[in-house]
């Protein structure tokens, strides 16, 4: 009976399923097929022997990461920054989406959407040089402003303190537009009669936002947050490597797991160690997604991912 219903649903939705086929193939090739390479984490990989021919070394590749004296620093930075990114991007993107929803002019709406969406397509290499023109210790625009105000110039690439603010701001500037468009699309799905009824009842703009707009976004906000938590151990390599120009004097504020592993790979060429670190992050991310989804499902099953 279930097989018959499954075939019926397949025939009914065959056009929609066909539309998803390219993405399914893409995910299978680039996300599932490479999983075979995870065995490199348990081997001493040698190019001349290949993946299958390399010697097994058990869990020794995992010792590099867990026995590293810098483990606390890179884990703290990775979790700390990603937590801030998730919170700021969630609040900022919902706020921007609500502002976009209030725009009645379609031409202005397209202009604002394009302006916000454009930074997402810029490479972090390009953004890093844009930031360098702004933060350059000698001729940077920001230091010129500080000099005009009678304040001394700051060597931004040798002071770790300011980067705990620069990183979140740069990430928000580059990524908030994409999330805002997603939430804006969610608002477009709200039945307009809710807003009409609220206006007839004399509800204020704040009441309409807090009682209608935001509650309708709760499921979308929850799902996107759960997915973001799954990547909390994976830092944006371009952001943390390119933006601070890999300056060693500010590693205390900019060094994360991904950049630390990259430099270690460059120094000793240990592919097995890098694979072990990547596998560890993936497993922890999966556990976080499952745990967070379980908590959300207990609170409100309608908002859970599965």
C-alpha positions in Angstrom: 0.0 0.0 0.0 2.8 2.4 0.9 4.6 1.6 -2.3 1.5 2.3 -4.3 1.0 5.7 -2.6 4.7 6.4 -3.2 4.4 5.7 -6.9 1.3 7.9 -7.0 3.0 10.8 -5.3 6.0 10.4 -7.6 3.8 10.6 -10.8 1.9 13.5 -9.3 5.1 15.5 -8.5 7.4 14.2 -11.3 7.8 17.7 -12.8 8.9 19.2 -9.4 11.2 16.2 -8.8 12.8 16.7 -12.2 13.5 20.4 -11.3 15.4 19.2 -8.2 17.4 16.6 -10.1 20.4 18.8 -11.1 20.9 19.9 -7.5 20.5 16.3 -6.2 23.2 15.2 -8.7 25.4 18.2 -7.7 25.1 17.3 -4.0 25.8 13.6 -4.6 28.9 14.2 -6.6 30.5 17.0 -4.5 29.1 16.0 -1.0 28.6 12.3 -0.9 31.1 10.8 -3.3 34.1 12.6 -1.5 33.0 10.9 1.8 35.1 7.9 0.7 38.2 10.1 1.3 37.4 10.3 5.0 39.5 7.1 5.5 42.5 9.3 4.9 42.0 10.6 8.5 43.1 7.1 9.7 46.0 6.7 7.3 49.5 8.0 6.8 48.8 9.3 3.3 51.5 8.9 0.7 51.0 10.2 -2.9 52.9 7.2 -4.4 50.6 4.7 -2.6 47.3 6.5 -3.0 44.4 6.4 -0.6 43.9 2.7 -0.5 47.6 1.8 -0.5 48.7 4.1 2.3 49.4 2.6 5.7 46.8 2.7 8.5 47.8 4.7 11.6 44.6 4.5 13.6 43.8 7.7 15.6 47.3 9.2 15.5 46.2 11.9 13.0 43.7 13.1 15.5 46.4 13.7 18.2 47.8 16.7 16.3 44.7 18.7 16.9 43.7 17.5 20.4 47.3 17.7 21.8 48.0 21.1 20.3 48.9 23.8 22.8 46.8 26.3 20.7 43.7 24.1 20.9 41.9 26.3 23.4 42.6 29.5 21.5 41.5 28.3 18.1 38.3 26.5 19.5 37.5 29.6 21.5 37.8 31.9 18.5 35.9 29.5 16.2 33.0 29.0 18.5 32.9 32.6 19.7 33.0 34.2 16.3 30.5 31.8 14.8 28.1 32.3 17.7 28.3 36.1 17.2 27.8 35.7 13.5 24.7 33.6 13.9 23.1 36.0 16.4 24.0 39.2 14.5 23.1 37.9 11.1 19.8 36.5 12.4 18.7 39.8 14.0 20.2 42.0 11.3 18.7 40.1 8.4 15.2 39.9 9.9 15.4 43.7 10.6 16.4 44.4 7.0 13.7 42.1 5.7 11.1 43.9 7.7 12.4 47.2 6.3 12.3 45.9 2.7 8.7 44.7 3.3 7.7 48.3 4.0 9.0 49.6 0.7 6.1 50.1 -1.8 8.1 51.2 -4.8 9.2 48.2 -6.9 12.0 50.1 -8.5 13.5 51.2 -5.2 13.0 47.7 -3.8 15.1 46.2 -6.7 17.8 48.8 -6.2 18.1 48.0 -2.4 18.0 44.3 -3.0 20.8 44.5 -5.6 22.9 46.7 -3.4 22.6 44.3 -0.4 23.0 41.2 -2.5 26.1 42.3 -4.4 28.7 41.9 -1.6 27.9 38.2 -1.3 29.5 37.6 -4.7 32.7 39.4 -3.9 35.7 37.3 -3.1 37.3 37.7 0.3 40.5 38.5 -1.5 38.8 41.5 -3.0 37.2 42.5 0.3 40.5 42.1 2.1 42.2 44.7 -0.2 39.2 47.0 0.1 39.6 46.7 3.9 43.4 47.2 3.6 42.8 50.5 1.7 40.6 51.5 4.7 42.8 50.2 7.5 46.3 50.8 6.0 48.5 52.0 8.9 50.1 54.8 6.9 47.6 55.9 4.2 44.4 54.2 5.2 41.2 56.2 5.1 40.3 55.5 8.7 43.7 56.6 10.0 43.4 59.8 8.0 40.1 60.5 9.7 41.6 59.8 13.1 44.4 62.2 12.3 42.0 64.9 11.3 40.3 64.5 14.6 43.6 64.9 16.4 43.9 61.3 17.3 46.9 59.1 16.7 47.0 56.6 13.8 46.4 52.9 14.7 48.4 50.0 13.3 45.3 47.8 12.8 47.3 44.8 11.5 49.4 44.6 14.6 46.7 45.1 17.3 44.5 42.1 18.0 41.8 43.9 20.1 39.9 45.8 17.3 39.5 42.6 15.2 36.9 41.1 17.5 34.7 43.9 16.1 36.1 44.1 12.6 35.4 40.4 11.8 31.6 40.5 12.7 31.1 43.8 10.9 32.8 42.4 7.7 30.8 39.2 7.9 27.5 41.1 8.3 28.3 43.4 5.5 29.0 40.6 3.1 26.4 38.0 4.1 23.4 39.9 5.6 21.9 40.7 2.2 21.4 37.0 1.3 19.7 36.1 4.5 17.5 39.3 4.3 16.2 38.2 0.9 15.3 34.8 2.3 13.3 36.3 5.1 11.8 38.9 2.8 10.5 36.0 0.6 9.0 34.5 3.8 7.2 37.7 4.5 5.7 37.7 1.0 4.1 34.4 1.8 2.0 35.9 4.6 -1.6 36.3 3.8 -2.3 40.1 3.4 -5.6 39.8 5.1 -3.8 39.5 8.4 -2.3 42.9 8.0 -5.6 44.4 6.7 -7.5 43.1 9.7 -4.8 44.4 12.1 -5.0 47.9 10.6 -8.8 47.9 10.8 -8.5 47.0 14.5 -6.1 50.0 15.0 -3.0 48.0 15.6 0.3 50.0 15.7 3.2 49.2 13.4 5.1 47.7 16.2 2.2 45.4 17.1 1.8 44.3 13.5 5.5 43.4 13.3 5.7 41.6 16.7 2.3 39.8 16.4 2.1 39.0 12.7 5.4 39.4 10.7 7.9 38.0 13.1 5.8 35.0 14.3 5.3 34.0 10.7 9.1 34.0 10.3 9.7 31.8 13.4 9.8 28.5 11.4 12.2 29.9 8.8 14.4 31.5 11.5 14.6 28.3 13.4 15.5 26.1 10.4 18.2 28.5 9.2 19.6 28.8 12.8 19.8 25.0 13.2 21.6 24.7 9.9 24.0 27.5 10.9 24.7 25.8 14.2 25.8 22.7 12.2 28.6 24.8 10.8 29.7 26.4 14.0 33.0 24.5 14.1 33.7 25.5 10.5 35.0 29.0 10.0 34.9 31.0 6.8 38.5 30.5 5.7 38.6 33.5 3.4 37.3 35.8 6.1 39.8 34.7 8.7 42.8 34.2 6.4 42.5 37.0 3.8 40.9 39.8 5.8 43.6 40.1 8.5 46.3 39.4 5.8 47.5 36.4 7.8 49.3 38.8 10.2 50.9 36.6 12.9 50.8 39.4 15.6 47.0 39.2 15.7 46.5 35.4 15.7 45.1 35.6 19.3 42.0 37.2 17.8 41.9 35.9 14.2 43.3 32.4 14.3 40.6 29.7 14.0 40.6 25.9 13.4 40.6 26.2 9.6 43.5 28.7 9.4 45.5 26.8 12.0 45.1 23.5 10.1 46.0 25.2 6.8 49.2 26.6 8.1 50.1 23.2 9.6 49.4 21.6 6.3 51.7 24.1 4.5 54.4 23.5 7.1 54.5 19.7 7.3 52.3 18.5 4.4 50.3 16.1 6.6 47.1 15.5 4.6 46.0 12.8 7.1 46.0 15.3 9.9 44.0 17.8 7.9 41.5 15.1 7.0 41.2 14.1 10.6 40.4 17.7 11.7 37.8 18.0 8.9 36.2 14.7 9.9 36.1 15.8 13.6 34.4 19.1 12.7 31.8 17.3 10.5 30.9 14.8 13.3 30.6 17.6 15.9 28.5 19.6 13.5 26.1 16.7 12.9 25.7 16.1 16.6 25.0 19.8 17.2 22.3 19.8 14.4 20.7 16.6 15.9 20.8 18.0 19.4 19.5 21.5 18.5 16.7 20.0 16.4 15.7 17.7 19.2 15.4 20.6 21.6 13.4 22.6 19.1 11.2 19.6 18.4 10.4 19.3 22.1 9.5 23.0 22.4 7.6 23.3 19.1 7.6 20.4 16.7 6.2 22.5 13.9 9.5 24.6 13.8 11.9 21.7 13.9 14.0 20.7 10.9 12.8 17.0 10.9 
